[in-house]
Amino acid sequence: MCSLVRDNSISLETYKSLSEILSNYRGGDIISTAIVIADIRNRLPTCECNDEELVGLIVHAVAGQGKAIAFDQRGDPGLHGCRSYPGKTSPDFRRAT
């Protein structure tokens, strides 16, 4: 279980990874929860948060920033206009045009 649920704190590594990932998005972008969660799992395999807890952290982190969230962690991120740009270490997703 994620430490956020147990004692209202989050590990510094999880928070830092999430911040780095979300910093690639700008206002008006669509954030795919599936893609952000996958990136966190790749960067931080020891993360103890489950997917639903990570979704909650994503929502809180982007509140008020004008970013849309596609709650697609149980489906295909491509269905919501989310796409990656090849060759980047972190995902950088923009609205599909």
C-alpha positions as a Markdown table, in Angstrom:
| # | Residue | x | y | z |
|---|---|---|---|---|
| 1 | Met | 0.0 | 0.0 | 0.0 |
| 2 | Cys | 1.2 | 3.5 | -0.8 |
| 3 | Ser | 2.5 | 5.5 | 2.1 |
| 4 | Leu | 0.1 | 8.3 | 1.1 |
| 5 | Val | -2.8 | 6.2 | 2.3 |
| 6 | Arg | -1.2 | 5.2 | 5.5 |
| 7 | Asp | 0.2 | 8.5 | 6.9 |
| 8 | Asn | -0.6 | 11.3 | 4.4 |
| 9 | Ser | 2.9 | 11.3 | 3.1 |
| 10 | Ile | 4.5 | 10.1 | -0.2 |
| 11 | Ser | 8.0 | 8.9 | -0.8 |
| 12 | Leu | 10.3 | 11.5 | -2.2 |
| 13 | Glu | 11.3 | 9.3 | -5.1 |
| 14 | Thr | 7.6 | 8.8 | -6.1 |
| 15 | Tyr | 6.8 | 12.4 | -5.9 |
| 16 | Lys | 10.0 | 13.4 | -7.8 |
| 17 | Ser | 9.3 | 10.9 | -10.6 |
| 18 | Leu | 5.7 | 12.1 | -10.9 |
| 19 | Ser | 6.8 | 15.7 | -11.0 |
| 20 | Glu | 9.3 | 15.0 | -13.7 |
| 21 | Ile | 6.8 | 13.1 | -15.8 |
| 22 | Leu | 4.1 | 15.7 | -15.5 |
| 23 | Ser | 6.5 | 18.6 | -16.2 |
| 24 | Asn | 6.4 | 17.4 | -19.8 |
| 25 | Tyr | 2.8 | 18.4 | -20.2 |
| 26 | Arg | 1.5 | 21.9 | -20.8 |
| 27 | Gly | -1.9 | 23.5 | -20.4 |
| 28 | Gly | -4.4 | 22.0 | -22.8 |
| 29 | Asp | -2.6 | 18.6 | -23.0 |
| 30 | Ile | -4.3 | 15.3 | -22.4 |
| 31 | Ile | -2.6 | 13.3 | -19.7 |
| 32 | Ser | -3.0 | 9.6 | -20.0 |
| 33 | Thr | -3.1 | 7.9 | -16.6 |
| 34 | Ala | -2.0 | 4.6 | -18.3 |
| 35 | Ile | 1.1 | 6.2 | -19.8 |
| 36 | Val | 2.1 | 8.1 | -16.6 |
| 37 | Ile | 1.6 | 5.0 | -14.4 |
| 38 | Ala | 3.7 | 2.9 | -16.8 |
| 39 | Asp | 6.4 | 5.5 | -16.8 |
| 40 | Ile | 6.4 | 5.7 | -13.0 |
| 41 | Arg | 6.6 | 1.9 | -12.8 |
| 42 | Asn | 9.6 | 1.9 | -15.3 |
| 43 | Arg | 11.4 | 4.7 | -13.4 |
| 44 | Leu | 10.6 | 3.5 | -9.9 |
| 45 | Pro | 10.0 | -0.3 | -9.8 |
| 46 | Thr | 9.9 | -0.2 | -6.0 |
| 47 | Cys | 7.0 | 2.2 | -5.9 |
| 48 | Glu | 4.5 | 0.9 | -3.4 |
| 49 | Cys | 1.4 | 2.8 | -4.7 |
| 50 | Asn | -1.2 | 0.9 | -6.6 |
| 51 | Asp | -2.6 | 2.3 | -9.9 |
| 52 | Glu | -5.6 | 3.9 | -8.2 |
| 53 | Glu | -3.4 | 5.7 | -5.7 |
| 54 | Leu | -1.2 | 7.0 | -8.5 |
| 55 | Val | -4.2 | 8.3 | -10.4 |
| 56 | Gly | -5.1 | 10.2 | -7.2 |
| 57 | Leu | -1.7 | 11.7 | -7.1 |
| 58 | Ile | -1.8 | 12.7 | -10.7 |
| 59 | Val | -5.2 | 14.4 | -10.3 |
| 60 | His | -3.9 | 16.4 | -7.2 |
| 61 | Ala | -0.6 | 17.3 | -9.0 |
| 62 | Val | -2.3 | 18.8 | -12.0 |
| 63 | Ala | -5.3 | 20.4 | -10.4 |
| 64 | Gly | -5.9 | 24.0 | -11.7 |
| 65 | Gln | -3.3 | 23.7 | -14.4 |
| 66 | Gly | -5.7 | 23.5 | -17.4 |
| 67 | Lys | -4.6 | 19.9 | -18.3 |
| 68 | Ala | -7.1 | 17.2 | -19.2 |
| 69 | Ile | -6.8 | 13.8 | -17.8 |
| 70 | Ala | -7.7 | 10.6 | -19.7 |
| 71 | Phe | -8.6 | 8.0 | -17.0 |
| 72 | Asp | -7.4 | 5.2 | -19.3 |
| 73 | Gln | -5.3 | 3.1 | -16.9 |
| 74 | Arg | -7.6 | 0.2 | -17.7 |
| 75 | Gly | -7.7 | 0.6 | -21.4 |
| 76 | Asp | -5.8 | 1.9 | -24.5 |
| 77 | Pro | -4.3 | 5.4 | -24.1 |
| 78 | Gly | -4.5 | 5.9 | -27.9 |
| 79 | Leu | -8.3 | 6.0 | -27.7 |
| 80 | His | -8.2 | 9.4 | -26.0 |
| 81 | Gly | -5.9 | 11.3 | -28.3 |
| 82 | Cys | -2.8 | 10.6 | -26.2 |
| 83 | Arg | 0.3 | 9.7 | -28.1 |
| 84 | Ser | 4.0 | 9.7 | -27.4 |
| 85 | Tyr | 6.8 | 11.3 | -29.3 |
| 86 | Pro | 9.5 | 8.7 | -30.1 |
| 87 | Gly | 13.1 | 9.1 | -28.9 |
| 88 | Lys | 12.3 | 10.8 | -25.6 |
| 89 | Thr | 13.2 | 9.3 | -22.2 |
| 90 | Ser | 10.0 | 10.6 | -20.6 |
| 91 | Pro | 6.7 | 10.6 | -22.4 |
| 92 | Asp | 5.7 | 13.9 | -24.0 |
| 93 | Phe | 2.1 | 13.8 | -25.1 |
| 94 | Arg | 0.2 | 16.4 | -27.0 |
| 95 | Arg | -3.3 | 16.6 | -28.2 |
| 96 | Ala | -3.6 | 14.5 | -31.4 |
| 97 | Thr | -4.1 | 16.7 | -34.4 |
